[in-house]
Amino acid sequence: MNLPRAPKQRWARATLGLSLLFAVGAFAYLALDGAPFQGTVLAVLILGAGYWEYKKKLQEKRVARQYEAKAEEQRRENER
């Protein structure tokens, strides 16, 4: 059964966007508090973690699609 993949990818992009917003907020808060260097470091860490999680989700989806394709291929071969 072919399910649309777009909503799942949108969810991964949405979480990446949320981490971007959180990073901007953390930077702005610390910069206004007088610690722009710490804000920059925290923002970079948050962005790095968000990007890493985004890539991890996409990789998990790729692996799942590969397993599904192999299972479908084996099912077709067994029907012959």
ABEGO torsion letter per residue (X at the ends): XBBBAAAAAAAAAAAAAAAAAAAAAAAAAAAAAGBAAAAAAAAAAAAAAAAAAAAAAAAAAAAAAAAAAAAAAAAAAAAX
